[in-house]
Amino acid sequence: MSSTSTEPINDRILTVLPLFYVGWSDSVLSPSELKVIRSVISEMDFLDADDKKYLSSWTDPSNPPPEDVFKGWMKAIKEKSKTLDCSERNSLVELGLKMGTTGVANPKNSDVTRKALKRLEKELCIDNPMSADLLLSKLNKDEDDAGYSTSFSPEGLKDVLDGDYKEVKERMRQLLRDPVFELKHEADKDIYRLRVLEMVKALADQGVSGYSFPKKYGGGERHGDHIAVFEMLAYSDISLTIKFGVQFGLFGGAVYLLGTEVHHRKYLEAMHRAKLLGCFAMTETGHGSNVKGLHTTATYDSATDEIIVHSPNPAAGKEYIGNAIHSEMAAVFAQLIVDGESHGVHAILVPLRDKNGSQLPGIKVEDCGYKMGLNGVDNGRIWFDQVRVPRENLLNKYGDIDAQGKYSSPIKNPSKRFFTMLGALVVGRICVGLGGLSAAKKALTIASRYALHRRQFGPNENGPETFIMDYPSHMERIIPAIARTYAFDFALHDLGEMQVNDDGSDTRKIETLAAGLKSKATWHATHTIQTCREACGGKGYLQENQITDLKADSDIFTTFEGDNTVLMQLVAKGVLTEFKQSFHDDGSLAVIKFLLRKANYKISEYNLLHKRNTDYKHITSFDFIKETFDYRYEKSLIKLSERMRKYLSRKMDPYQAFLKTQVHMIDVADAYIDVITLRSFYHRIQKSPEDMKPILTRLYTLYGLDTIQANKGWLLENEYMEGAKAKAIRKVRTKVIQDLRPDILGLVSAFGIPDELIAAPIAFSDFS
């Protein structure tokens, strides 16, 4: 049956409609569930044949109700529910009964009707208070509220954010609405971990765990889709997100990217179907960021053609290993020793447990216990005592031992081999950056919705109080953070595309950008979530409002996949290497370019018109913002280069020179990532639909001015601007923030987070 929102909906259908509306928006309905639902509908005596035909038409899993039908259902429910008291709208079943009373032929059958509705509610898996709250909160919303006007289409902006991955992101939004993934607090870590494990297996059953693996092993060969899935999972339970990432990203990525065909055939399909659970054993108690210095050894024994994996001391134990308690196997990073010679860090597959879950001989695993957050992830410590594995367990893409016991590698330089091996796993940093942003988006959505309803104080004692979002201090907290979130979103997605399409020519640049953007995005997320917690007052401190879990679960992102401060040093080294390399590649041409760069920033410093220009159009222009970002980066880089050259020319040890310039290196890295982020934002504006460009331009302007304001001390010290201009920038930034106030709800709605995943009562309640 073809149906649209314009078809009349009678009182009999209204009896069932609240359940249908929430059922479809709250769940991914399986064929078996729908079969039972059709049976329940056929038993409802108060429905006539046409009613049953209409409802049954929307029980086809391949044909879910489109948006216009959803809107029609909501409109009908709203209009009818307005005639009811609040006490008559306290559940989906009771709401339906009250709305459909006039349609029930025999009121004496109301108990029979209620029983049928209750059964339908149960089959739809929405017999929980949150399901009713979601619908009732929508009924209570005042669409004419001053906080809900926008100058653009939130749906259109969501399409800009979703980009080429709209299909997979929409699938994840629908999938994560299923009750299997319902957000609920569990204090007991062991129960929580088992629940998270079941959710991981449910995702594997849906096939979303295999997107990045070859089709011949049951995968999808859609590498970008894997990143999109991780990003969307972080709107849900972050413990689930991390366990998913460990199993299919880190362990699976190690097998796929560091292994060869023999490993792919044996392990890949079982891994991405969650039949083989694994972990990624790199970090050690004594060595975290310094992976090159790991103490675990993997010594080849030619007599038995085996590799002996061993932890030579307690500090060599693998630390904070996700999936350690549930895993059957580990990808262990260790110093590979062949014929007494160390060939650096390689990865070896080491079984941890048998099929019954018992630890194998020589394996010692300890539970890390309760943590600040992520207690649904089974982190553990692992030690190896002379554990023997077959030679074939060496993941040998970049280093192999042949049948004669001879080591060989396609990359002769040990350092290059080491960084190539780690570079193959760089996608993890992109995912962590996006996961942190998802947590920040969710916190901003909750805090913004709350601030658009919550009132406090007012101009008159007896008059209405003011929405807290209307206070300038509150706008200062929330709106710049939204702009910065959009900026990092665009930069990380551009990097994701770069990584997916890399043919090897951009590998070094990708590693540098991944380190920097992961650091900046996760620092931003940590700061933003704390700001949102404070912006919600005591309500933000309640566990039911989600921000506490967001804060606890995402805080570790600043040290996941590398400590941010260390990673920023890596960024600076990458930038310096590229800067130095340009002189070798271009010769005298590079010298000319270098002198021009110095001349350009000197011109800026001595251009009084530029330093004193306080015109609004000038300050908000693309040119001024870009030039300021470029100036800070260029001058910082050249000054760092000159400082290091000075130390080295005095025969100072390179390591000591590094220590003396360490803080300056981080400043250069910070300025470089700001330039990259601004560039991505500008390019996204250029390729976006015309109707989206105005709002994106205002966000770009705010991101730019907010960053300039944060670095105004440096800019003043370096005489790029005078005090009057710095003051003008602050005033313009404030005006841009206030101009964005009416669009706040649209900006956070464009994140596209389903209500079921927001799941915070303060995001749905009307406090006015």
PALORO-112992 format. One line per 4 residues: number of its first residue (from 1); their letters; for each residue x, y, z of C-alpha. Coordinates in steps of 0.25 Angstrom, whole numbers. Example, Ala and Ser with C-alpha at 12.3 -4.5 7.8 and 13.67 -1.06 7.14 Angstrom:
1) as) 49 -18 31; 55 -4 29
This chain:
1) msst) 0 0 0; 5 14 -4; 3 24 7; 6 38 10
5) step) 5 48 22; -7 54 15; -16 42 17; -26 43 28
9) indr) -23 36 41; -35 33 49; -37 30 64; -35 15 63
13) iltv) -22 17 56; -18 28 66; -19 17 77; -7 10 71
17) lplf) 0 21 65; 9 26 77; 14 11 78; 17 11 63
21) yvgw) 23 25 63; 33 22 74; 35 7 69; 41 11 56
25) sdsv) 49 23 61; 54 15 73; 57 2 67; 63 -6 55
29) lsps) 52 -16 54; 56 -30 50; 48 -39 40; 44 -48 52
33) elkv) 39 -37 60; 31 -31 49; 24 -44 47; 19 -44 61
37) irsv) 15 -30 60; 6 -33 48; 0 -44 56; -3 -34 67
41) isem) -9 -24 58; -18 -35 51; -24 -38 65; -28 -24 69
45) dfld) -43 -25 67; -45 -10 68; -38 -8 55; -45 -10 42
49) addk) -39 -16 30; -34 -3 24; -28 1 37; -21 -12 38
53) kyls) -16 -11 23; -11 3 26; -3 -1 38; 2 -14 32
57) swtd) 7 -6 20; 18 0 30; 23 -13 35; 32 -16 23
61) psnp) 47 -15 28; 51 -11 14; 41 0 13; 42 8 26
65) pped) 33 21 27; 39 33 20; 40 46 27; 27 52 22
69) vfkg) 20 40 28; 27 42 41; 23 57 41; 9 53 38
73) wmka) 8 44 49; 14 54 59; 4 65 54; -8 55 56
77) ikek) -3 51 70; 0 66 74; -13 71 70; -21 60 77
81) sktl) -12 60 90; -15 75 92; -29 71 96; -23 63 107
85) dcse) -18 66 121; -4 63 124; -8 52 134; -14 45 122
89) rnsl) -1 45 114; 8 37 124; 11 25 115; 10 21 100
93) velg) -1 11 102; -9 21 111; -7 32 101; -13 23 90
97) lkmg) -25 18 98; -29 33 102; -27 38 87; -35 26 81
101) ttgv) -46 25 91; -56 30 81; -51 20 71; -53 7 80
105) anpk) -66 1 77; -69 -4 90; -63 3 102; -64 -10 110
109) nsdv) -53 -16 102; -43 -5 107; -36 -16 115; -35 -25 103
113) trka) -30 -13 95; -20 -9 106; -15 -24 106; -13 -24 91
117) lkrl) -5 -10 91; 3 -15 103; 7 -28 94; 10 -19 82
121) ekel) 19 -10 91; 27 -22 96; 29 -27 82; 34 -14 78
125) cidn) 44 -14 89; 39 0 94; 33 -4 107; 43 5 115
129) pmsa) 41 19 121; 51 26 111; 42 22 99; 30 29 105
133) dlll) 39 41 109; 44 43 95; 31 44 89; 24 52 100
137) skln) 36 62 100; 33 65 86; 19 67 88; 22 77 99
141) kded) 32 85 91; 28 99 87; 32 101 73; 30 116 74
145) dagy) 40 117 85; 51 128 82; 62 117 84; 57 109 72
149) stsf) 58 119 60; 69 116 50; 74 124 37; 77 111 30
153) speg) 73 96 28; 79 87 39; 76 75 30; 84 82 19
157) lkdv) 96 85 29; 95 71 34; 97 66 19; 110 75 18
161) ldgd) 115 68 31; 112 54 26; 118 57 13; 120 44 4
165) ykev) 117 35 16; 102 39 18; 97 25 15; 106 18 25
169) kerm) 104 29 36; 89 28 34; 90 13 35; 97 14 48
173) rqll) 87 25 54; 76 15 51; 84 3 56; 88 10 69
177) rdpv) 74 13 73; 71 -2 75; 69 -6 89; 81 -15 89
181) felk) 89 -2 89; 81 5 100; 89 14 108; 89 10 123
185) head) 98 11 134; 104 -2 140; 113 -1 152; 118 -15 152
189) kdiy) 130 -15 142; 129 -30 140; 114 -29 136; 117 -17 128
193) rlrv) 128 -23 120; 119 -35 116; 108 -26 111; 119 -18 103
197) lemv) 124 -31 97; 110 -35 93; 108 -21 86; 121 -23 79
201) kala) 116 -37 74; 103 -31 70; 110 -20 61; 118 -32 55
205) dqgv) 105 -39 52; 101 -26 45; 114 -26 36; 118 -12 40
209) sgys) 131 -18 46; 136 -23 32; 135 -10 24; 150 -8 23
213) fpkk) 154 -23 20; 155 -30 6; 142 -35 0; 148 -49 -2
217) yggg) 149 -50 13; 135 -45 15; 138 -31 16; 134 -18 8
221) erhg) 147 -12 4; 140 2 8; 151 8 17; 145 21 19
225) dhia) 132 14 24; 140 8 36; 144 22 40; 130 27 39
229) vfem) 125 15 48; 135 18 59; 131 33 58; 116 29 60
233) lays) 118 19 71; 124 30 80; 110 36 80; 106 23 88
237) disl) 114 16 98; 128 20 97; 133 7 104; 126 0 92
241) tikf) 133 9 83; 147 6 88; 145 -9 89; 140 -8 75
245) gvqf) 152 0 71; 162 -10 78; 156 -23 72; 153 -18 58
249) glfg) 163 -6 56; 175 -9 64; 176 -24 65; 169 -26 51
253) gavy) 177 -15 45; 190 -21 50; 186 -35 44; 182 -28 31
257) llgt) 192 -17 29; 205 -24 35; 201 -38 31; 201 -45 18
261) evhh) 192 -54 11; 195 -66 20; 190 -58 32; 178 -52 24
265) rkyl) 173 -66 20; 174 -71 34; 169 -60 42; 162 -48 36
269) eamh) 148 -54 34; 148 -60 48; 153 -47 53; 143 -37 47
273) rakl) 131 -47 50; 136 -46 65; 138 -61 65; 153 -59 68
277) lgcf) 155 -48 79; 168 -41 79; 176 -30 85; 187 -20 81
281) amte) 199 -22 91; 208 -10 89; 209 -1 101; 218 -6 112
285) tghg) 219 -1 127; 233 4 124; 231 9 110; 218 16 105
289) snvk) 221 26 94; 235 21 92; 231 9 84; 244 7 78
293) glht) 250 4 92; 240 -7 96; 247 -18 104; 238 -30 100
297) taty) 247 -39 92; 243 -49 81; 255 -58 79; 255 -68 67
301) dsat) 259 -82 70; 265 -89 58; 265 -103 65; 250 -103 66
305) deii) 246 -92 55; 239 -85 66; 239 -70 72; 240 -69 87
309) vhsp) 232 -57 92; 237 -53 106; 236 -41 116; 250 -40 122
313) npaa) 245 -31 134; 232 -27 140; 233 -13 133; 233 -20 120
317) gkey) 218 -25 123; 208 -20 113; 200 -9 120; 186 -4 118
321) igna) 183 -14 107; 168 -13 103; 161 -27 101; 171 -34 109
325) ihse) 161 -41 118; 153 -46 106; 164 -49 95; 168 -62 90
329) maav) 180 -56 83; 189 -43 83; 197 -36 73; 210 -34 81
333) faql) 220 -23 78; 234 -28 82; 249 -27 78; 251 -38 67
337) ivdg) 264 -45 70; 270 -54 59; 283 -61 60; 286 -52 72
341) eshg) 284 -39 64; 272 -30 67; 264 -25 55; 255 -15 63
345) vhai) 241 -16 67; 232 -25 59; 218 -31 62; 215 -46 65
349) lvpl) 202 -53 67; 202 -60 81; 190 -68 86; 186 -65 100
353) rdkn) 175 -74 103; 169 -87 98; 155 -89 93; 150 -91 107
357) gsql) 155 -77 111; 167 -83 120; 180 -76 119; 191 -84 112
361) pgik) 204 -87 118; 214 -76 120; 203 -65 119; 200 -56 131
365) vedc) 188 -46 130; 184 -37 141; 171 -28 141; 174 -13 141
369) gykm) 162 -12 150; 153 0 151; 157 13 143; 152 27 143
373) glng) 144 23 131; 142 12 120; 139 2 130; 132 -6 119
377) vdng) 146 -9 113; 154 -20 119; 167 -14 120; 178 -23 125
381) riwf) 193 -25 127; 200 -37 120; 214 -43 122; 220 -54 114
385) dqvr) 229 -65 120; 237 -72 109; 224 -74 100; 227 -81 87
389) vpre) 219 -79 75; 221 -84 60; 230 -75 51; 218 -73 42
393) nlln) 212 -65 54; 221 -53 50; 213 -42 43; 223 -42 32
397) kygd) 219 -31 22; 231 -22 26; 240 -33 32; 241 -48 30
401) idaq) 249 -60 34; 250 -71 23; 250 -86 25; 265 -85 26
405) gkys) 264 -76 38; 269 -64 30; 263 -50 33; 260 -41 21
409) spik) 252 -28 19; 247 -20 7; 251 -8 15; 266 -8 18
413) npsk) 267 4 27; 263 -1 41; 257 13 45; 249 15 32
417) rfft) 244 0 34; 240 4 48; 232 16 44; 226 10 32
421) mlga) 220 -1 41; 214 9 51; 209 18 39; 201 6 34
425) lvvg) 193 8 47; 191 23 46; 176 22 44; 174 19 59
429) ricv) 178 34 62; 168 39 52; 157 30 58; 161 35 72
433) glgg) 161 49 68; 147 47 62; 142 39 74; 146 51 83
437) lsaa) 139 61 74; 126 52 75; 127 53 90; 128 68 89
441) kkal) 116 69 79; 108 61 89; 111 69 101; 109 82 93
445) tias) 95 77 88; 91 74 103; 96 87 108; 90 95 97
449) ryal) 77 89 98; 77 91 113; 81 106 112; 70 108 102
453) hrrq) 59 104 112; 65 107 125; 62 121 131; 69 128 142
457) fgpn) 67 143 147; 61 154 139; 59 169 138; 46 169 147
461) engp) 44 161 159; 30 158 155; 33 156 140; 38 144 132
465) etfi) 52 140 135; 63 140 124; 67 127 116; 81 125 121
469) mdyp) 86 124 107; 82 138 105; 93 143 115; 106 147 107
473) shme) 115 139 117; 107 127 114; 108 129 99; 123 131 101
477) riip) 124 117 107; 116 110 96; 116 116 83; 131 117 80
481) aiar) 132 102 84; 122 99 74; 130 107 63; 143 100 67
485) tyaf) 136 86 66; 132 89 52; 146 93 49; 152 80 54
489) dfal) 141 72 48; 144 77 34; 160 76 36; 159 61 41
493) hdlg) 149 57 30; 159 63 20; 170 55 26; 162 42 26
497) emqv) 159 44 11; 174 47 9; 178 34 17; 167 25 9
501) nddg) 173 30 -4; 187 30 -1; 196 23 -11; 208 24 -2
505) sdtr) 213 38 -7; 206 45 5; 209 35 16; 219 44 24
509) kiet) 209 56 23; 197 48 27; 205 43 39; 208 57 43
513) laag) 194 62 41; 188 50 49; 197 53 61; 194 68 61
517) lksk) 179 67 58; 177 56 68; 184 64 78; 176 77 76
521) atwh) 163 70 74; 164 62 87; 169 74 95; 157 82 90
525) atht) 147 71 93; 152 70 108; 151 85 110; 138 86 103
529) iqtc) 132 74 111; 136 81 124; 130 94 119; 117 87 116
533) reac) 117 81 130; 119 94 137; 109 101 127; 98 91 132
537) ggkg) 101 93 147; 97 82 156; 89 76 145; 101 73 138
541) ylqe) 107 66 150; 96 56 150; 99 43 143; 85 42 136
545) nqit) 89 54 128; 101 47 121; 112 58 122; 118 51 134
549) dlka) 120 38 125; 125 46 113; 135 53 122; 140 40 129
553) dsdi) 140 32 116; 147 42 107; 157 48 116; 167 37 112
557) fttf) 166 41 97; 177 51 100; 187 40 103; 181 29 94
561) egdn) 189 26 82; 200 34 87; 201 45 98; 197 58 91
565) tvlm) 209 66 96; 218 56 90; 210 55 77; 211 70 75
569) qlva) 226 69 76; 225 58 65; 217 69 57; 228 79 59
573) kgvl) 239 69 55; 231 66 42; 229 80 39; 244 83 41
577) tefk) 248 71 33; 239 76 21; 245 90 23; 259 85 23
581) qsfh) 257 75 11; 252 87 2; 266 92 2; 272 79 -3
585) ddgs) 261 77 -13; 260 92 -19; 274 97 -16; 276 112 -19
589) lavi) 261 113 -22; 258 108 -7; 267 119 -2; 260 130 -10
593) kfll) 246 124 -5; 252 125 9; 256 139 8; 243 143 2
597) rkan) 236 137 14; 244 145 24; 242 157 15; 227 155 15
601) ykis) 225 154 30; 235 166 32; 225 174 23; 214 171 31
605) eynl) 221 175 44; 225 189 38; 211 191 31; 205 202 40
609) lhkr) 192 202 32; 191 187 34; 194 187 49; 184 198 52
613) ntdy) 173 194 43; 160 192 51; 150 192 40; 139 181 42
617) khit) 140 176 28; 155 175 29; 155 167 42; 144 157 37
621) sfdf) 150 155 23; 156 142 18; 169 149 15; 172 155 28
625) iket) 169 142 36; 177 133 26; 188 143 26; 189 144 42
629) fdyr) 189 129 43; 200 128 32; 208 138 39; 208 132 52
633) yeks) 212 118 46; 223 124 37; 230 132 47; 229 122 58
637) likl) 235 111 48; 246 120 43; 250 125 57; 250 110 62
641) serm) 259 106 50; 269 118 53; 269 115 68; 272 100 65
645) rkyl) 283 104 55; 289 113 65; 290 102 76; 295 92 66
649) srkm) 306 101 60; 311 102 74; 314 87 74; 302 85 84
653) dpyq) 298 70 85; 285 69 76; 277 63 88; 281 75 97
657) aflk) 277 84 85; 263 77 84; 261 79 99; 264 94 98
661) tqvh) 254 96 87; 244 86 92; 233 97 96; 236 105 83
665) midv) 234 92 75; 220 90 81; 216 104 78; 220 102 63
669) aday) 212 89 63; 200 96 69; 201 108 58; 203 98 47
673) idvi) 190 90 51; 182 103 52; 186 106 38; 182 92 33
677) tlrs) 169 93 40; 166 107 35; 169 102 20; 160 90 22
681) fyhr) 149 99 27; 151 109 15; 151 98 5; 138 92 11
685) iqks) 131 105 9; 135 106 -5; 129 92 -9; 117 93 0
689) pedm) 103 96 -6; 100 111 -8; 89 112 3; 99 106 13
693) kpil) 111 116 11; 105 127 19; 105 119 32; 118 112 29
697) trly) 125 126 27; 120 131 40; 125 119 47; 138 120 39
701) tlyg) 139 135 44; 137 131 58; 147 120 58; 157 129 52
705) ldti) 155 141 61; 154 131 73; 168 125 70; 174 139 67
709) qank) 168 144 81; 174 132 88; 188 135 82; 187 151 83
713) gwll) 198 151 93; 208 145 83; 203 154 72; 205 166 80
717) eney) 219 162 85; 223 160 70; 217 173 66; 207 168 56
721) mega) 197 177 62; 195 188 71; 186 188 84; 175 196 77
725) kaka) 173 185 67; 174 174 77; 162 181 84; 155 182 71
729) irkv) 156 167 68; 151 164 82; 138 173 80; 136 167 66
733) rtkv) 137 153 71; 127 156 82; 117 161 71; 119 149 63
737) iqdl) 116 140 75; 103 148 78; 99 148 63; 100 132 63
741) rpdi) 91 132 76; 78 129 68; 84 118 60; 89 110 72
745) lglv) 79 99 72; 80 97 57; 95 96 58; 95 85 69
749) safg) 83 78 62; 92 77 49; 101 67 57; 90 57 54
753) ipde) 90 51 68; 78 42 70; 69 46 82; 71 32 88
757) liaa) 86 34 88; 85 48 94; 77 41 105; 79 53 115
761) piaf) 66 57 122; 70 72 122; 71 71 107; 56 69 106
765) sdfs) 50 75 118; 44 89 118; 49 97 130; 41 110 127
